[in-house]
Amino acid sequence: MTSTAFRAAGLLTAALASAVVFAGPASAHSPHGGSTVFVQTDNLQGNSVVAYDQSADGSLVQAGRYPTGGLGGQQPGTGPDHLASQGALTYDRAHHLLFAVNAGSDTLTVFSVDGDRLIRRQTLSCGGSFPVSVAVHGSAVYVLNADGGGSVQGYLSVGGLLVKVPSWHRGLGLPSGTTPGQVGVTPDGGKLVVTTKSGNSIDVFPLGLLGPAAKPVVTSTPGQGPFGFTFDAAGRVVVTESATNSVATFTLDRDAKLTKVSEAPTGQAATCWVIGSGDHFYASNAGSGTLTGLREDQHGSLTGIGNTATAAGTVDAAVTSDGKFLHAQTGAGGGIDSFRINSDGSLTRTGTVTVPNAAGGEGIVAP
């Protein structure tokens, strides 16, 4: 084992041993008894996370605003989706931490979460240029950088603070003008998944004690434009295909190759983001101002269940931990449209709020 490998193994051991040092609050719920929603503004003059308390009827009331200490950013040619990504704001339920990317200053901010209040703990280098997505599993955190051919930088959470692991940096080698869409870790923690959008591939890095494999296993998806994704209860990957405005499910084999199971068109424009609630999934269509509902059967096949109108520029969305409500960012005006999820998967609007200085913003969680 090399000296670098020894150091990485030592950091991992330290992180696992000290995971209990930082004891966060019991939950991220509002002190008023409902859920809490956090949304990122991605404002170019100063990025912030705005906290909202959710009422019993699903409506939102602003509870606080917390600067990240960094700047928002905007990809060239984007409209209501400045980051052109999914997962720019991520909650670590195990450690009660919130991670926010600052694309305009190439940094990552770490907050501790206390109900609807945030305490900024760190703002640190993202290990690349223009971070757009962040994923967490256990004590490992991964940031996806969009520029410079794309890259992933890994960190370890040590006592509630992140430590960058230099040997956990992986370049994606994307062509100039091509940017990735999202990074995520499989539910079992065994693989790191990256979508490349116009790179037309889904890259999977097997994960081990010493971090991601040196090279990804690449599944080509010609002409599909894989963008955002989530996972279903069986561990399948549910992916939006932005080039064909559809949603697809894939099995992920032991060898890290993906096999398509099902594909369902939305009939909408700019289908780029997807979130799940049980056996129902909801795709955000920025070009149509709609959410497309889909039902998944036990085999992974998808069936459309209709479209629900939102304000213009539907982007990232989040489902509350109880699965009862969905909150969708609408980037054209910088708002949030809230909905009750009915038993048949249909959506009933429960309210709309405008997030201060958040036009084009992406990143929302509902712990």
Secondary structure, 3 states (H helix, E strand, C coil): CCHHHHHHHHHHHHHHHHCCCCCCCCCCCCCCCCCEEEEECCCCCCCEEEEEEECCCCCEEEEEEEECCCCCCCCCCCCCCCCCCCCCEEEECCCCEEEEEECCCCEEEEEEEECCEEEEEEEEECCCCCEEEEEEECCEEEEEECCCCCEEEEEEEECCEEEEEEEEEEECCCCCCCCCCEEEECCCCCEEEEECHHHCEEEEEEEECCEECCCCEEEECCCCCEEEEEECCCCCEEEEECCCCEEEEEEECCCCCEEEEEEEECCCCCEEEEEEECCEEEEEECCCCEEEEEEECCCCCEEEEEEEECCCCEEEEEECCCCCEEEEEECCCCEEEEEEECCCCCEEEEEEEECCCCCCCCCEECC
